[in-house]
Amino acid sequence: MSENNQNMPSEQPQPSNEIDLRELFRMIGNAFSRLFSFIRNILLFVFDLIIRALIIIRVHIVKFVIVGFLSIVIGWFIDSRQESVYGSSMYVQTNYGSTRQLYSNIKYYQGLIDEGDSTALAQIFDISEKEALNLRGFGIEPDVTENGMLEAYNAFMKTADTTFVQDEINFDKFKRNISPLDFSVHQISVYSAQKSVIPRLQDPIINKNIENNYIKRQKEANIKNLERTEEALKKQLVQIDTLSEVYKELLLKEPKETTSKASNTYIQLAPNSDKKTKEIELLTLNETISQKILEISRKKELESETVNVLSDFSPGARVRSFYDRYLLRIPMITLSLLLLFILLRELNSYLNRYTENKRLNA
């Protein structure tokens, strides 16, 4: 029996294709442990830095208080010596391609301020030279929102080559390359040390040196075309009114005969029905032409000026913000420099101790 058992081949363990779940869980647990350990070390490092900074501040608190107080006093003194600058903005809509000329004028006015040419500024804006000396700056930019940019992009897509646009130009590229001159509504800003002079600059800005020869020809041609179109539409209205009166007279003169036969009744009523249909069509056409005349009148009113003012200048408000004040800037700079100086001195002490320890242990 034992010999038979000895002669029998021993069973070999079969390889398993199943994943060892214990090993997998062990690997996952090690990964989480390393992650948590890494986060803990970072937090401890940050905490250690905060503690060291607080220790430095505690040791040198008197220095920080003195430097901070002196910096606030100096900042307040400088702010009190600074002049007050007031600013205001107006919104305009340009017609007949006058945007380029308007931008050129604003740039010219700013150049006069940079040069200190108060005489030229006084002549342009019809103000005194003393008031012109108080002018501090001009600015202009298109008034466009994200929705306005999308509308401009859609308009561009409709007019451009569709295949090329889809392949080469997207909305972001369009935003980067569009010119401020492509918009019709713009914001003009003025800055002055005397806020009462700002509203008086409005009329000269939008009326003086805007209409060059090209713009004048464009404006005259547009107004003439609108007037001709309006006259033609009014003549059509007169003709329509005449035809309407003719149809009304024909309907009144139509004999009112009655007959017992259905066919005769149809023959008598058909002309009346046709005339009434024509009269309704004439009324509809009359209303359509009247709407066009009203639209042309509105265009003539809006386009009678080269530049339309959408929002006037206000008297002006002080434009300097709290973050531009030296009362904030100087303490931030001086306290940062003091902290940097202390840190450098601490680093120098640490390096000296390290060098000394290395020398003693050598």
Secondary structure as GFF3:
##gff-version 3
##sequence-region A 1 362
A	DSSP	alpha_helix	2	7	.	.	.	ID=ss1
A	DSSP	alpha_helix	21	59	.	.	.	ID=ss2
A	DSSP	alpha_helix	61	81	.	.	.	ID=ss3
A	DSSP	beta_strand	86	94	.	.	.	ID=ss4
A	DSSP	alpha_helix	99	115	.	.	.	ID=ss5
A	DSSP	alpha_helix	118	125	.	.	.	ID=ss6
A	DSSP	alpha_helix	129	133	.	.	.	ID=ss7
A	DSSP	beta_strand	135	142	.	.	.	ID=ss8
A	DSSP	alpha_helix	146	159	.	.	.	ID=ss9
A	DSSP	alpha_helix	162	168	.	.	.	ID=ss10
A	DSSP	alpha_helix	171	177	.	.	.	ID=ss11
A	DSSP	three_ten_helix	180	182	.	.	.	ID=ss12
A	DSSP	beta_strand	185	192	.	.	.	ID=ss13
A	DSSP	three_ten_helix	195	201	.	.	.	ID=ss14
A	DSSP	alpha_helix	202	207	.	.	.	ID=ss15
A	DSSP	alpha_helix	213	253	.	.	.	ID=ss16
A	DSSP	alpha_helix	262	302	.	.	.	ID=ss17
A	DSSP	beta_strand	307	311	.	.	.	ID=ss18
A	DSSP	beta_strand	317	318	.	.	.	ID=ss19
A	DSSP	three_ten_helix	322	324	.	.	.	ID=ss20
A	DSSP	alpha_helix	326	361	.	.	.	ID=ss21
###
